[in-house]
Amino acid sequence: MNPPKTDARRHHDPEVRGFASDNYAGAHPEVMAALALANGGHQVAYGEDQYTENLQRIVRSHFGATAEAFPVFNGTGANVVALQAVTDRWGAVICAESAHINVDEGGAPERMGGLKLLTVATPDGKLTPELIDRQAWGFEDEHRAMPQVVSITQSTELGTLYTPEEIRAICEHAHAHGMRVHLDGSRIANAAASLDVPMRTFTSAVGVDILSLGGTKNGAVFGEAVVVLNQDAVRRMKHLRKLSMQLASKMRFVSVQLEALLAKDLWLRNARHANEMAQRLAEGVRAVHGVEILYPVQANGVFAQLPHDVSERLQKHFRFYFWDEAAGTVRWMCSFDTTEEDVDTFVAAVKEEMAR
């Protein structure tokens, strides 16, 4: 059968890949096939479709019998909806200073969610009970926003990982103070692949109350989900999703992408490959004199420091971002579609530019 005709034209070279972000990658072919499968005919709108119903079964197989998924459009939306669900109007969220909710969401948690972020400086993007205590105080002080939630990211914004035991300790500490725990899992698949454990091992099994489940960075076109793990911790999720402008009318096209990733092992295959490419990249540049890798490479990101002018010359041929331009720190991200040739070509370019 011939492919359907379209008046759209291709405006990019599909052979060009870089190291700027896993959001740059296209969609995995199996996800695209799933979207085509879900197309055609009519399905009930706003989440009453058969694909969203089936997604609940799949999510429960990963996170336990009480888990419930609320598909949304994007990661910021997932975080804002999730955090609203576990805070009062006077509530605050403790998070790492480097947390995505603090530095990369345009103030949405505070401006749109109406909550206060209480940040803590960390050496590696990870919170600990001791670090949490720097902000976990003044619960009855009406002059201060009340700490009600601890939010952690797995894998972190610096490419590091929490062990299940570390997350358990955070959950026990937070719960002892009457706080809930939210996990930003935009790269949760990379964490599970690296730790070689099921996702429930460091979420529902250790006390996480609610999480943002990523899809876009791991091969979806778009779409994430808020997954409620502790039903007693939240209220009015459907209403919060709607008023936060995250309720998709044709939700089947979000749900079927998550089904394609999670029903079997596509999520894990994609994440493992991205992680392996990051390891290959780290090993290649680690041998280059003058390049310093700043954090353990535990997921699909490499954070490095090298001369500013070298980075600028490399950016003329490869897309990537400065993480801290003043310090000369850069971030290199690998994706499910990064190839060994992509990595080796970039490592060779780094060597060449550093030798100039």
N, C-alpha and C positions, 0 to 999 in steps of 0.2 A: 504494500500500500504506500502510495506517495505521501510524504508529509503534507499537512494542511498548508495552504498558501497563506502568506501574510504580506502586508504592505510595509511592515517594519524592515529596517536594514540593519546589518551589523555595523557598529560604530567603533569597535575596538579589535585589537589583535588578541585572539584567545590563547596564543602561545606565550604571551607576556605575563610573568608572575614576579612578585617582589616579596619583600619582607616587612612591609609596613603594618599589616594587620590581617588577622584571620577573617575579618569582615570584608576584605578585598576579594576573597575567593568566591567563585561561583557556587552553584548548588551541585551536590552530588547527583550523578545520573539516576541513581535509584530514588532519590527524592523527587526529581523531575518526573520520573515514571509514575510515582505515587500521585502526584498532582494531576497528571493526565487521567489516572484511574478514577480519581474522585470527581472528575469533571463529567458533565452531561446529566441531564435530568434535573429534577428539583429535589432538594433536601430542605428540611425545616431549618429556618435561620436561627441565629443567635445561640447556637450551641445545643440545640435539640436534635441534631443530626446523628446519624449512625456512626460516623467517624469519630466524633467527640465522645460518644458513648463508649465506643471500643477503646479509645485512648484511656479512659478511666481504668479499665481492666489491665492495660499494659503498665500504667503508672503504679497501680497497686502491686503488680508483680515485681517491681523494682524497689518500692518503698514501704510496702506493708498494707494490710487490709484497711487501715483507716485513712490512707492517703487519698486526696482528692485534687484533681488538676483543674486549673482555670486558665485556658489558653489566652494569651495576650499577643500584642503585635511585636513588642521589642523588649530589650533588657531593662532600659530605664523605666518603662511602664510596669514591668514585672516587679521591680524593686519598690517603686512608689506605691503600687497597690498592696504589696506584701507588708510594707512597713506601716501603712495606714491601718491595716487589719489588726495590728498588734500594739497600737498606741492610742492613747486618748489625745484630746486636743491640747492638753498641757504636757504631752509626753516628749521624751527625747530618746535618741538612738546613739549608743556608744559605738564608735567605729574607728578603724585605723585612719590616720591622717592621709594615707595613700589610697584609701578605699575609693572605688569607682563612684559610689554614691556621693562622695565628698568632692572629688576633683573632676569628674567627667560627665556629670549629668545636669550641668547648667543650673544648679540650684533647685532642680525639680523636687527632690524630697522635701525641701523646706518651703519652697514657694507654692508648689502644687499639692504636696502632702500635708502641709501645715504642721510640720514637726521640726524639732531642733536636733542638729547633729552635734554630738560632743566627741571631738576627735582626740586621738592619742598618737603621739609619735612612736614609731616602731622601727627597729633596725632592719627588718626583713619583710614588712607588710603583714606580720602576724600578731594578733593579740594574745595575751596570756591573762590568767586571773589577776596577776599583780598589776599589769598594765590597765586592765579594766577598772581596777580600784582607784585609779587616778581620776576617774570621772563618776564612779558609782558612789555618790554621796549626795546629801541634801534632798533625800526623798520626800521629806515633809516640809521643805522650805518653799513657801509659796513665791519667793522671789527668783527661784531657779526652775528651769524646765526639769521635770521629773524623769530620771533615767528609767526607761521601761523596757528597752530592747538592747541587746548586743548584736551587732551585725558583723559577720565575718565573710570573707571571700575565699572560695576554694575552686581552683587554684588562685593564689593571690594575684594582685595587680603587678607584683614583682616576680612572678613566675615561681614562687615558692609554695610549698604544700604544708598543710596541717596533717599530722597523723590522726587516726581515729581517737587515740588516747588524749591528744591535745584538745580535740573538739569536745570530747566527753568532759574533760576538766572545766572547759569554758562553760558548757551547758550546766553542769552541776553548780558552778559558782554563780552563774547568772540566776538560775532558778532559786538558789538559796537567798538571793536578794529580791525575789519577786519579779525578776525580769524574764522576758522571752528571748529566744535566740533565732535570728534570721541568717540564712546562708545564701549569699549571692553565688549562684552556680552557673554563671555564664560560660565557664570552662570546667564544669563539674566532670564532664567526660574525660578531659585530659588528666584530672586529678585521679579519677578511678583507674584509668589506664596505667598511670605511673605507679600508684600504690598497689595495683594488681588486686583490687578488692571490689566487691559490688558497691554501688553508690549508697545503698542503705547502711553500709558499715560505718560511714562517717556522717550519716544524717539521722534517719529515724532511729537507728539502733543506739545512738549515743545521746539523744535528747534534743536534737534540733526541732524547733516548732514549726517553721515555715521556710520554704526555700524558693528561690527563683531558678527555674530549670532552663538552661540555655539550649538553643537549637541553631541559631544563626551562625555562630562561630564554628560550628561543627558539621556544616554541609547543608543546612536548610536555606531556603530563599529568604524567609523571614519567619518569625514566630518563636515565642518562648512560652513558658507556663509558670504561673504561681502554683506551687504544690503545697497544700496544707497537710502537715503531718500530725499536728495536735489540734483536733477539732475544738477542744475547749479553749484554745488560745486566741481564736479569731471570732469575728462576728460580721455578718452581712457582706460576705465576700462578693456575691453577685452584684449587690448595689454599689460597692466600692469600685468594682471593675468598670461598671457602666459610667459612674460619675467621673472616673478617671480617664474616660475616653479610650478604653482598652477593650471594649466589647465588639468583636468582629461579627458582622451580620452573616457573612459566608464563612463561618468558623470551620467548616469542614476542611478548608484549604490550609488552615493552620494545623489542625489536629492530624491530618493525614501525613503531614511532613514529620511531625513528632512520632507518629506511628511507624513511618518508614525507618526512622533512626533507631527507635527503641524496641520495636517488636522482636527483633533478633539481635544482631551484633554489629550493625552498621555504625552505630554511635561509638562503639569500642574500636572498631577497625580504623575509623577516621581519626580518632584521638590518638591511638597508638602510633599511627603513621606520622602525624604532626609532631608528636613527642620525639620520635626517632629522628626526624629531620632536624629538630632543635639540638639533639645530642650530637648529630653529625656536624652541624654548624659550629657548635661550641668546641668540639674537639679540633676542628679545622683552624679556627681563629685563635684558640688557646696557644697554639704553637707559634704564632706570629709575635715577634718581639715588639713591645709597645702597646699591645692590645691587652686590656685587663677585663676579665669577666667578673662582674660585681656581686652576683648572687648565685646560689646553687641553681643549676638548670634542671628543674624538676618537672616541667610541663612542656609547653610548646613555645616558650619565649626565652630569648637570650638578651641580657642586659650587659652592655660593654662600655668601656671607656677607651677612647682613642683620640688622637689629635683632631681638633675641630676642622681644620682644613682638609684632612683626609676624609672625614665624613661628608663634607660638602662636595668633594670631588666624586665620591662614591654615589651620592644622591643624584648626580647627573645621569646615571645609568641604572640605578636600582632605587626603588621606592622604599624608604623607611623613615622613621621619625626620630628626632631628638627627644629623649625623655627629660633630660635636664641640659638645655643648650649651654648654659653658663658653665656647667661642669664638664661638658663634652660627653655626657652620657647618652647613649643611643639604645633603642629597643629594636630587636629583630624578631619578628614573629613568623612561625611556620604554620602551614595549614594542611588540611587533608589532601590537597592536590600539589603540595610542594614536592618537587622531584629531587633525586640525588644529584642530577645534573645542575639543577637550579642552585643547590647548596654549593657544589664544587666550583661552579663558575663564580659565585660570589666570594667564596674563600680565596680563590685565585686573584680576584680583583683587589681584595683587602691586602693580600700579600704584596701585590704590585704597587699599590698606592703607598703602603707603609715603607716600601723600599726606596721611594723617590726622595 
